[in-house]
Amino acid sequence: MSFLIPAAYADAAAPAAAGSGFEWIFLVGFLVIFYLMIWRPQAKRAKEHKNLLGSLQKGDEVVTGGGITGKVVKVTDDYVVLEVADNVELKFQKAAVVATLPKGTLKAL
């Protein structure tokens, strides 16, 4: 039966790490691409969102993550109170605010 399967012998003269430099180039290239396409844009978005939340003040018109628009009535460390209609106020976590709107946008809606 051994005549159907040839024997495989290791070549003792072949160097064991014959392309390790090339492998390092691929690894470094992968890390650079990972940084440029994933890490850096995400960090930039997080920084912009943090600045947005830090600059919230009474009277700003905002949009929440759920799509609710309203005018900021009160801002605390962790929460924001939005007026979504006349005499209707909702309390949201500050992190739920995703964008500010230009002044007068709510009246146009």
N, C-alpha and C positions, 0 to 999 in steps of 0.2 A: 504494500500500500504506500510505501514511502516514495515510490517512483512517480506518483501523481503530485506530490507536494515537494517542491525543491527545498533544500535546507538553506536557511539564511544565516550567513556568518557575518559577524561584525567586522568591519575593517579596522584593524588596530592602528593603521597609519593615518587615518582621518582625524583631524583635530576635533575636540569635543565642543568647543565654543567658536565655531567657524562663522558666525554672523551675529554675534552679540552686539556689536556696534550698531548695526542696522536696526536691531530690535529696540535699542534705546532711542533712536531717532523717532520711531513710530510711537513709543511711549510718551516722549516729550511733545511730539506733535499732537497726540490725543489730548494731553493735558492743556495745551495752549488752546485748542479748539473748544474744549469743555469750558475753560475760563471765559473765552470771548463770546460764546454763544449762550451760555447758561448762567454762570455765576455773576458776571458783571451786569447784564441787563436786569437781573432780579434784584441785585443790590441797589441799582439805580432807582428802580420802581419803589422799593421799600423806603429809600431815603426821601423820595418825593412825597410818598404817602405820610411819612412821619412829619415832614414840614407842613403838609396840608392840615394835618390834625393839630399841630402846634399853633397854626395861625387862625384857627376858627374863632370867630367872635360873634357877638349878638348882632343880628341883622343879615348875616350871610345867607344866601340861598344855596342849598346843597341837595345832592342826590345820595341816597343810601344804596347799599348793595342789593337790596330787594327792589329798587326802582322807585321808592317813595321820595317825592320831592317835597321840600318844605323850607321854611325860614327858621333860622336858629333863634330861639328865645332865651335859652340859658345854656351855659357851658360850664361843666365841672371837670375834675381831673379825668374821670372815666366815662361820663355820660354827657349826652347832648339832648336837649329838649327841642323838638321841632314843632312848629305850628304848620299843620298840613291843610287846614281849612279854618274858617272863622270859628273861634272858641274850641278848636280841636287840637290838642297837643299830645304828642307821642314822645316817649323817652326811648332813646337808642344808646347803645354802647358807642363810644366815640369811634372805634375802629370800623363801625358799619358805614361810616361816611366815606364815599369813594371819590366824590368830585364836588367842586363848587361851581355854581352857575353865575353868569353875569347878572348884575342887578337888573331887576325888572322882568326876568324870564318867567317867573311864576304868574305875573299878571297877564303875560302873553298866552299862557296855556289856558 
